[in-house]
Amino acid sequence: MLAVANKRVVTIVAGLSGTGKSTFALRYLVNAPLDVRFIFDPEGEYSARLQLPGAATPYDLALALCRGWVLFDPHTLFAGRLEEAFAFFCEFAYAKSEQIPGRKVLVVDEAWKYVTVHKQPEELALCVQSGRKRGLECMFNTQVPNKLVSAIRNECSELVCFRLADDLCLELPRSRGMDAEEIGALPDLAFVARNLDTGGELRGKIKV
């Protein structure tokens, strides 16, 4: 796994479906010395793969917070209102991170589904731009990094790329100094990670 530097705050993990990005994120969540993991999980993927219960009510959220694994299922509190649920969860993670010492992380898959260029929740901006002050990191996993809003792309401090095929999807790594041709030819489970603060790169492959 990629060693995580203390300065890292916002990570984008990009790659086609089945190339390894979700496994990368899961192993990071399990192995990193985190005190709380805030995971927006509307499809229940993380809950199923980690075999942990989703948090669907205020009581569930409080209990999950004590366990350090908050996998938020928004469909009970916010049925049919995922954008509102996402803003709520970002605010929840930001507020609780001030109260809890240590390292925390907010994890969101395909954030572009809940955030548009014209509607960027202030709650997300606080997590991305000011989370560092509360020990809160952010990780955004996506198949289409070009669809992530600039508020996320511009704050990215580490970019982890599995194979990407579409030229539009390769635009972000290319603009950050990465070799788009190499990324387009990566085998499954192989990645290239670039620290955007230092320019350092790491290549690796996830073992299954």
C-alpha positions, 0 to 999 in steps of 0.5 A: 500500500501507498505510504500516507504522508502527514501532509496529505489531505485530499486524495483522488483515486481514479480508475476504470471499474475492476482495475483495483481502485475500490480494493485500494481504498478498502485496504487503506481504510483497514490498514491506515492508523485512522481513528474514524472513517466517515464513508458515504455509502448509498449503495451499501458497497462498503458495508457489504465488503467490510461486513459492517452494518450501515448507519441509517438513523441518528442512533446508528450514527452515534453508535458507529462513531464510537466504533470508528466506522461510520458507513452512512446509508442515506435512504432512511433519513433522506429517501430520494434526496441524495444531494441533501443527504451528502451535504448532511453527511459532510457537515456531520463528518466535519463537526464530529472531527472537531470533537474527536482527536486523531486522524479521520477520513471522509470517503466518497465514491463518484462525488460528481453524482451529488455535486455539480459545478453549479451546486457545490455544498458548503459542507463539502468545501469545509471538509476539503479546504479546512478538514486539515485543521480537524485532522480530517482527510478526504478520499474521492474514488471515481471512474471519471475524474474529469467530472469531479468539480474544481473544488475537489480537483484543485485541492487534491494533494495526492492522485492515485491512478489505476488504468484509465482509457478515455482521453477526457479521464486522462486529462486530470493526471496529464495536467498534474504531470503524470504520464497519460500513456503509462496510465492508459496501459496499466494492467489490472491492480497496478497503480501510479501515485503522485504526491502533488506537493512534492512531485514524487511518484510511486508505482505498485500493484495490489496483491489479492 
